[in-house]
Amino acid sequence: RESNISKTHERQVNLLISNIKCTNLPIMDSELLGGLSDPYILFVSYPKPLLWRKGWPSTKIITRNLNPVWEEDIHLTLDHTRCTDADGSLTLHGSMLYMTVMDEDITSGDDVIGTVALNLNSLCSELDISPSSPSSSNVKFNDHVQETVISTPVLRDGLEYGMMECTIQSAYLTQKETKEFLIEAKRGKKVRAKTRKKTVTNKISEFLRL
């Protein structure tokens, strides 16, 4: 009998995480090292095989900063063979994404600042991930995208260690649609950056005319 896995896996769940920033992170380094932190974010999944590829995906390290802003988008693709039910259909019930803020420490090993725990099923609740999901020939990739804005405390042992903000776009796409999706996201980011630069320039011009 043909498994539903082949039908479901024609598409894959993609996560595009952008506009990532943290505020009010704690000081993790000693005063001899500047008295700040060198944060980066690890993207950890449960079950582990969803994202593990000889290591966890991560952002770049931003040195000596308690309010880091990452000028990069993180694209994650879930390994569907690790999140199927007894019938071979894709399911994300009980699956989690942990965005763990780390502090790089080359002397004694990197330290955990805190974690934001996100339910993958909630991040993909508006997506049709059933085996009978319409084929790409009938539906545009934009119909398979869900956007979630995150603004939540970074927690460790029940205590807050700063805030994290980001935008997560969840998409159930074919390989071809994924390429289009990433191109559109990159184009949109350039447009927003150009608009932001123009706005700042206009404000400066108005100020100089005063």
N, C-alpha and C positions, 0 to 999 in steps of 0.2 A: 504494500500500500504506500502511496506517495505521502511523504510527511508534509505537514503544513509549514515546516521550517523554510523550505525552499521558496514557498509563496511569500511568506512573511519577510524573508531576507532579501527580496528584490529591493526593498527599501531598508534603510538603516536610520536609527535615531542619532541625530547630530546635535551637539550643543555648541553654540557660539557665544562666548562670554566676553563682553566688552564693557567699556566705561568703568573699569575696575579701579577702585580707590579705597584706602583706609584712612581713618582719622583718629587722632589721639591714641596711637599705639604706645605701649609702655617702653621706657628706656630699658634695654637689655644689655647694652655694653657698659663696661666700666668707664670711669672718667678718663682713664689712661688711653682708652680707645675712642674717645670723643663723647661718651655719655649719651649715645643715641641708639639706633637699631639699624640693621641691614635686612629689611624684610623682603620676602618673596612668598608666593602662594603655591602650595601643593594641591593638586586636584586628586582626591582619593575617593575610591568607590567601594560600595558594598552591594553585591559581592565583589571581592577583589578583582577577579578576571575581567570585569566590565571595562576597566581602564588601564590595568597594569600591563605595561609593555617593557619588561626588563627595568621598570622604574615608573614612578608616577609623573604625569605631565606637570609642568610648573611654569610660572612666569619668570621673567628675568629678575635678578636681584637689584634692588634700589638701595644704594648705600647711604648711610647716615641720614635717615629720614623717618620721622614719626607720623607723617601724613602723606604716604606715598600715593602717586597716581601712575598707573601702568599704561603707557601709550602703546598698547598692543592688544590684539584680540586673540583669545584662546579658542581653538577649534578642537572639540572632542568628539570621537565617534565610539559608540558603545559596541562591545562585542556581543552580538545577539545570541551566540551559542551558549552564553552563560545566563540568559534571562528568558527561558522558555518554560511553559507549563507542561503538564503530562501529555497534552495533545500536540506539543511542538509549536504552539502559538506564542508569540512574544508577549511577555508580561513584565511590568516594572513594579508590581506590588512588593513592598518591603525593600526596594532598592534605594540606596542613598548616595548623594554626592556630598563629600566633605571638602570644603574649601579651607585648608589649614594654613594659617599665616605662620611662617617660620622666620627665625632670625639667623642669618649666616654667622657662624662662629668658627673660624679656621683653626683656633687653638684648642678648644674643648669639645667641638662638635656642635652642630646646629641645634637651636632650641625652639620649642613650640611656644608661640605667643598665644595662640587660641584658634578656635575653629568655628566656622559657620556650617551647620548641618542642614542640608536641603533634601526634601523628599523627591526623588526622580519621578515618581508616579504623579505628583502634583505639578511638577515642571512640564509634564507631557500630557496633562489631563484633557487638553483640548484637541489632541492629535488622534487621528484614526489609525491605530496600529494593528488593526485586525487583519487576518489573512486576506479578507475580501476588500481591503483598501483599494480605491480606484487606481488604475494604472496611470503612468505619467502622460500617456497620450490623451487622457481625458481631463486631467486636472493640472493646473499650473502649480509650480512648487510653492508659491506664496500661500496656497490653500493648505499647506502642510506645515505652517510655521506658527508657533506660539511664543509670545514675548512676555517675560516676567521681569519686573524691576525689583531688585533686592536692596533693602536697607535694614540691616540688622546688627545686633552686637556681636563682637568676636568674643567667644566664651572659652574659658578654661577652668575646670573644676567648679562650674556654676557661677564664676565671677566674670564680670565684663572687663575686657582689655582692649577697648577701642570699638570703632564701628567699621563695617564694611558696606560699600555700595557697589552695585554692578547691574548690568542688564544681561539677561540670559534669553537667547532665542533658541527654542527647541524645534527641531524640524525632522520630519520623517520622509526621507528623500532617497531617490535613486542616485547612483554615482553621477550621472549627467546633471541631475537637478542640484546636487551638492556643489558642483563646480559653478553653476549659475548663481546659486545662493551666496557663495563666498565672494564671487565677483560683484554681485549687487551690494553686499555688505561693505566691501572695500570702497566701492564707488560712493555709497552713502556716507561713509566716514570722511572721505575727501570733501564732499559737499558741505558737511557739517563743520569741518575744520575751516574751509574757505569762508563760510558764513560767519563763524565765530571771529575770524581774523578781521573781516570787514566790519563787524559790529564794534570791535575794540578800536579799530582805526577811526571810525566815525565818532566814537565817544571821545577819543583823544582830540580830534579836530574841533569838536564842540567845546571841549574844555579850553583849548588854546584861543578860541574866539571870544571867551568870556573876558 
